[in-house]
Amino acid sequence: MTLLLFLLVLNPQGSDPQTLWQEANRAYQDGRFSDASAQYEVLIEEGIHNGMLHFNLANAYFKQQKIGLAVLHYLKARKYLPGNKDITANLEMAMAQRKDLIEGEDEAFMSSYDSVLRRIDYSTVFTLSAFFLILAAATLLWRIIRPDGGRWQIYVLVISGVWGILFGAGAYLQYNQLTRTDLAVLVAPKAEVRAGPATTEVISFTVHEGVRCRILDKTEGWYRIGLANGYNGWVPQQAVTII
């Protein structure tokens, strides 16, 4: 299983993220997967979130056969690094080991533009948007200063402006995807899904770790979740984690 050994952007508020990152990677390579996952989690608690960190954490959990947590962090990694083949392959491997195999999960929880957004990461889209908008602004300024500059100014202004707006819209949509709070993964080994938000309610069905779901409603201590097959019900909040 591939380990992404890249540098993290340092967080000045924590102890020493770079040292923790290196120690966690060393622990993983030495086969101390529990230590590795614990150290990766410390980095997340310090506010560091990126695809590399979530991918390595998912690998560490997968090695410990904590399938729910592995699926969760592979999905988080994919949000930051769309199109990464290692993440996709490992996610599929983890999902294949779940006890509950529900068909059509990706389609059920994918928006109409997700297939496009997953081909290019947010930072690239944002950078392209900024580049074209700056180019459009510079061309407009040059047009004001030198109005006799020729038609090429208008062509550059229009083309760069259109591309800047398109990439800007894409960056906005991707940002919305990164900050969604309605998609989750069951991380508890098993959860009894009830007809209402109380332990006295009837058990409708049982699900196991790694199942993806949508948060339909919530009340104190409970989430109402919906599965890709249309089933829904209430589980304790600690049983699921938002992607």
C-alpha positions in Angstrom: 0.0 0.0 0.0 1.5 3.3 -1.1 2.5 5.9 1.6 2.5 9.5 0.5 5.8 10.9 1.9 5.4 14.6 1.2 6.0 17.6 3.4 3.1 19.1 5.3 2.6 22.9 5.5 3.6 23.7 9.1 1.0 24.8 11.5 2.5 27.4 13.8 -0.1 26.8 16.5 0.9 23.1 17.2 3.9 21.5 18.7 5.9 20.5 15.6 3.8 19.1 12.8 6.7 18.2 10.6 8.3 16.1 13.4 4.9 14.3 14.0 4.5 13.7 10.3 7.9 12.1 10.0 7.4 10.0 13.2 4.0 8.8 12.0 5.4 7.8 8.6 8.3 6.0 10.3 5.9 4.2 12.5 3.9 3.1 9.5 6.9 1.9 7.6 8.0 -0.1 10.7 4.7 -1.8 10.9 3.5 0.1 14.1 0.2 1.0 12.5 -1.6 1.9 15.7 1.1 4.4 16.6 1.1 5.8 13.1 -2.7 6.4 13.1 -2.5 8.0 16.6 0.1 10.5 15.4 -1.7 11.2 12.2 -4.8 11.9 14.3 -2.8 14.4 16.4 -2.0 16.3 13.2 -5.7 16.5 12.3 -6.6 17.7 15.8 -4.0 20.5 15.3 -6.0 21.7 12.3 -4.0 20.1 9.4 -6.2 18.7 6.6 -4.9 17.6 3.2 -5.2 14.6 1.0 -1.8 13.2 1.8 -2.5 13.1 5.6 -5.9 11.5 5.2 -4.6 9.0 2.7 -1.8 7.8 5.0 -4.2 7.7 8.0 -6.6 5.6 6.0 -3.8 3.2 5.1 -2.9 2.9 8.8 -6.5 2.1 9.7 -6.8 -0.4 6.9 -3.8 -2.2 8.1 -5.5 -2.5 11.5 -8.7 -3.7 9.8 -10.6 -0.7 11.0 -12.6 -0.6 7.8 -15.0 2.2 8.7 -12.3 4.6 9.6 -10.3 3.6 6.5 -13.2 4.3 4.2 -13.8 7.6 5.9 -10.3 8.9 5.4 -10.0 7.6 1.9 -13.1 9.6 1.1 -11.6 12.6 2.8 -8.4 12.1 0.9 -10.3 11.9 -2.4 -11.9 15.3 -1.7 -8.5 16.9 -1.5 -6.8 14.8 -4.2 -9.5 14.0 -6.8 -8.5 11.6 -9.5 -5.6 10.1 -7.5 -5.3 6.5 -8.6 -3.8 5.2 -5.4 -6.6 6.7 -3.4 -9.2 5.3 -5.7 -7.7 1.8 -5.7 -7.3 1.6 -1.9 -10.8 3.0 -1.4 -12.2 0.3 -3.6 -10.2 -2.3 -1.7 -11.5 -1.1 1.6 -15.1 -0.9 0.5 -14.9 -4.4 -0.8 -14.1 -5.7 2.7 -17.3 -4.2 4.3 -20.0 -6.6 5.5 -22.7 -4.5 3.9 -22.2 -4.1 0.2 -24.7 -1.6 -1.1 -24.8 -1.0 -4.8 -24.9 2.4 -6.3 -23.4 4.3 -3.4 -21.2 6.5 -5.5 -24.1 7.5 -7.8 -26.5 8.0 -4.9 -24.2 10.5 -3.1 -22.7 12.2 -6.2 -23.9 15.5 -7.4 -24.3 16.1 -11.2 -20.9 17.9 -11.4 -18.9 15.6 -9.2 -17.6 13.5 -12.0 -16.0 16.6 -13.5 -14.7 18.1 -10.2 -13.0 14.8 -9.3 -10.7 15.1 -12.3 -8.8 18.2 -11.0 -8.1 19.4 -7.5 -9.4 22.5 -5.9 -6.1 24.4 -5.7 -5.4 24.0 -9.4 -8.9 25.2 -10.3 -8.6 28.2 -8.0 -5.1 29.1 -9.4 -6.4 28.9 -13.0 -9.3 31.1 -12.1 -7.0 33.7 -10.5 -4.6 33.6 -13.4 -7.3 34.3 -16.0 -9.0 36.9 -14.0 -5.8 38.8 -13.4 -5.0 38.5 -17.1 -8.4 39.9 -17.9 -7.9 42.8 -15.4 -4.4 43.6 -16.8 -5.7 43.5 -20.3 -8.6 45.9 -19.4 -6.1 48.2 -17.7 -3.9 48.2 -20.8 -6.9 48.8 -23.0 -7.7 51.9 -20.9 -4.2 53.2 -21.1 -3.7 52.3 -24.8 -7.1 52.3 -26.4 -5.5 52.0 -29.8 -3.8 48.8 -29.0 -5.8 46.7 -31.5 -8.4 44.0 -31.5 -6.2 41.5 -29.8 -6.9 43.3 -26.5 -10.6 42.7 -26.8 -10.0 39.0 -27.7 -7.7 38.5 -24.8 -10.0 40.3 -22.4 -13.1 38.3 -23.4 -11.4 34.9 -23.6 -9.5 35.3 -20.3 -12.6 36.8 -18.6 -14.8 33.9 -19.6 -12.2 31.2 -18.6 -11.7 33.1 -15.3 -15.4 33.0 -14.5 -15.7 29.3 -15.5 -12.8 28.2 -13.4 -14.0 30.5 -10.6 -17.4 28.8 -10.7 -15.7 25.4 -10.6 -13.6 26.5 -7.6 -16.7 27.6 -5.8 -18.5 24.3 -6.5 -15.4 22.4 -5.3 -15.2 24.4 -2.1 -18.9 23.6 -1.4 -18.0 19.9 -1.8 -15.0 20.2 0.6 -17.3 21.8 3.2 -20.3 19.6 2.8 -21.7 18.3 6.1 -24.5 16.0 4.9 -22.4 13.0 3.9 -21.0 10.5 6.4 -19.5 7.1 7.0 -20.5 4.6 9.7 -17.4 4.1 11.8 -18.8 2.0 14.6 -18.3 -1.7 14.0 -22.1 -2.2 14.0 -25.1 0.1 14.5 -28.8 -0.7 15.1 -30.8 1.7 13.0 -34.0 2.6 14.9 -37.4 4.1 13.9 -36.8 7.1 16.1 -34.1 8.9 18.1 -34.2 6.8 21.3 -33.0 3.4 22.4 -36.6 2.5 23.2 -37.6 2.8 19.5 -38.0 -0.3 17.3 -34.8 -1.5 15.5 -35.5 -1.2 11.8 -32.3 -2.8 10.6 -28.6 -3.2 11.3 -25.6 -1.8 9.4 -21.9 -2.3 9.8 -18.8 -0.1 9.5 -17.8 1.5 6.3 -21.3 2.1 5.0 -21.7 5.5 3.4 -24.9 7.5 4.2 -26.5 10.9 4.0 -27.4 12.9 7.1 -31.2 13.5 6.7 -31.9 15.0 10.1 -30.5 15.3 13.6 -31.5 15.8 17.2 -29.5 15.7 20.4 -27.3 12.6 20.3 -28.8 11.2 17.2 -28.6 11.3 13.4 -31.2 10.2 10.9 -29.3 8.6 8.1 -30.3 7.6 4.6 -28.5 4.8 2.7 -28.0 4.5 -1.0 -30.7 1.8 -1.2 -33.4 4.1 0.3 -33.4 2.7 3.8 -33.3 5.3 6.6 -33.5 5.5 10.3 -31.8 6.9 13.5 -28.4 6.0 14.9 -26.3 7.5 17.7 -24.2 10.4 16.6 -21.0 8.7 17.7 -21.7 5.8 15.3 -21.1 7.9 12.2 -18.5 10.6 11.2 -19.0 13.4 8.6 -16.8 13.0 5.6 
